[in-house]
Amino acid sequence: MNLNLDFASIIERWPTFFDGALLTLQLAFIATMLGTAIGVLGAIGRRSHHPIVSRICGIYVEAIRNTPLLVQIFLVYFGLASLGLKFSAFVVAAAALTINVGAYTTEIIRAGFDSIPRGQIEAAEGLALSRAQIYWHVVMWPAIEKVYPSLTSQFVLLMLASSVTSQISAEELTAVANYVQSDTYRAFETYILVALVYIVLSLIMRAGFWLLGLVIFPRRRRLGTPL
Amino acid sequence: MMKRPLSAAAVAMTCMVALGTTAAHADLLDDIMKAKKIRIATDMAIPPSGMMDANLKPTGSDVETAQLLAKDLGLELEFVQTTGATRIPNIQTNKADIIISTLSVTPERAKVIDFTKAYAALQSVVACLKTVEAKSWEDLKGKTIAVSRGTTQDTELSNMKDRNLTLARFDDDATMVTAAVSGQADCVATSATIANQIGVKNPSRTFEPKVLIRTFDLAIGVRKGEPRLVEKLNEWISTNLKNGKLNEIYKKFHGSELPQEMRS
């Protein structure tokens, strides 16, 4: 085997890789923020006593979780254009990723809600807390704290999955890699480098979520133990 | 260990090439005329130049060019199926007499085979919706141009940094064309042929070439050292460019005319 690696011609393109990595992080950030909001609302909706509301949320979750992300992206990108609505590839990529991760988040947070013991809620009622207070302090925050590890790994997966948006010409990290390797013919080196960058991005996200966990969950900060 | 089979293959290749050249005795034009048959290498998998129709008969602009040539010279025509990569080896090893298969003229190729004059051209263009007003590079500023990643068009436009073009890169021609058909892109950088086909697929979005990127001359490839054959073919090409027959064939399959300077 005669392997001849030349990283110099790849590394000199670092500004384009940097731009791509930045765009990947932006996509992940937007989709995580909006996806969490959708997830909380979706989970509340799915547990709703109104059959229509819970049915609609159920259909959304099942439709998204049972179709490939690439198909969803093409649906939004080409579908909107056929309806005469034209958005940039970045907006479409962010929207499609949000819709996708929103469904998974809904399901994870719903599992958290379901895990709150009935007795805990009854105890809160016994202490004369209002319904809103119960939902906020006794159900939602403990639920989110319980599923926090699942949520963070879902968001890291989302960041990695954003690579498929290169298909609709969003110039994120993988798109940059595809372009550089088609220009330099150094495919192996390019993808080795890009894999390393993705690992770094994942580590950055995990560190960020760990810090965020310390800030928003006082128990973790004070006792150092997960719920 | 890896070296042995490689060098063996190299020796075999050299022998084949050597055989090919020694077999080419006397004059290829005389041989063809005597046999009353011409063997033409054409790739049948690159529509609209070479392809199979619904009845699995060869058709396309290169196919009709070959048929016209054979008819004019009064010869029987035999197509030698080839791929892009095996076009040149086919004539070097005497499996075919000439190549008519979207063969663009490059200096590298000119070292190993001879070219006739150009019989057609491939145009690399920026095409936009018919309704878009664009005549020059200046007008394309601020418009998003769809392009297939890593193609010659991508490379050339990416290098035009001072023209401030906005490129949207797709992974293949199919996705790029879908972007144009669905309305995500109003301009595409591709061959004039593909640009013309977008309007065939979706008549409400007809694209027409606006700015020429580059023209690749397409010529007939002939084995080295056959000046009489090349001269005969050049004569035929000149005649049929002047009488418009080659232009007619090109227009029928590619949807646009040959460049003006070629036809005169």
Interface residues (C-beta under 8 A of the other chain):
Chain A: M1 N2 Y77 F78 A81 S82 G84 K86 A89 S166 Q167 I168 S169 E171 A175 N178 Y179 S182 D183
Chain B: M2 A146 R149 G150 D154 T155 S158 A168 R169 F170 D171 T175 T178 A179 S182 G183 Q184
